[in-house]
Amino acid sequence: MKLNAIVGILTTLCVSITVLAADGYASTLDHVRAAGTLRCGINPGLPGFSHTDDTGRWSGFEAAYCRALAAAVLGDPDKVSFVTLTGKTRFPALASGEVDILSRNTTWTFSRDVDLGFTFVGINYYDGQGFLGHRELGVESATELDGASICIQTGTTTELNLADFFRVNGITYEPVPLETNAEARAAYKAERCDVYTTDVSGLAATKSTFDDPDAHMIYPEIISKEPLGPLVRHGDDQWADIGRWVLNALITAEELGVTQTNVMELAKGTDHPEINRMLGSEGSLGEMLGLDSQWAVRAIAAEGNYAEIFEKNLGAGSPLDLPRGLSALYSEGGALYSPPFR
């Protein structure tokens, strides 16, 4: 066995032994509280999802969830240590305990859930893999890409989806493997490849950074299901519950009209029982999670409800101008759905 493999196994064992708590499981909540910061894994740079502003502050759809979780658990949305992770490094970082939660755009699959030993706490964005190409190619469909060179990120589901698509359509391609979205974007821009493939949201983010976005087109084919969401390690149900219900609070807040602006006033009590239970003026849901009664109030106040976070970072209020699509509420034709706060 190679030395680095032995070191990896020992590291994982040490982490597991160190964080054992009552019931034989890791108490991530205790460790986050003791550290006074939430270590949240995000993409190293994807417009709309995770990017830094002029002051170096992380913003975006992924960062907003991290801040909501930190607010719920630690009482302050800024008590987050953002850890940038590539497609290759994200899973080892989560498994080893380098991060407490992975908020990076990650597809929920069988093998990641079961074989890798992670727990997805929900779906926060419904996506699908597509293709971005130069208009000068004269191609209108991905089925016309026989023999094309394609930039692709390694360590992602897109590699397998790409192979399946070309095999089913009886055409060939030349892969140009790259580790990060930034590298793939640069390679595509430098015309090292004809086409770039990743989730459509990522393609829209990439296209928005070009000097002449109209010189590029996203082809109509969506070749996969990519349900994206935050994930944690197996073995700590309490921490998974907290991550799940923070996300559910943001979704339910949109459904019930609770916003960043009115959440403090509504937290005093309303005529709506579910709002009261979620915001802590009735019942003991916070206690069930190991948190105080105001956890959801702080989560929503941090960056707003789901709609506010989406519109600011991905929707009409952003350069990406992405439609909600399946990420709209179930009551508005989408698939976004939260179990009840009861």
Secondary structure, 3 states (H helix, E strand, C coil): CCHHHHHHHHHHHHHHHHCECHHHCECHHHHHHHHCCEEEEECCCECCCEEECCCCCEECHHHHHHHHHHHHHHCCCCCEEEEECCCCCHHHHHHHCCCCEECCCCECCHHHHHCCCEEECCCCEEECEEEEEEHHHCCCCHHHCCCEEEEEECCCHHHHHHHHHHHHCCCCEEEEEECCHHHHHHHHHCCCCCEEEEEHHHHHHHHHCCCCHHHEEECCCCCCCEEECCEEECCCHHHHHHHHHHHHHHHHHHHHCCCCCCHHHHCCCCCCHHHHHHHCCCCCHHHHHCCCCCHHHHHHHHHCCHHHHHHHHCCCCCCCCCCCHHHCEHHHCCCECCCCCC
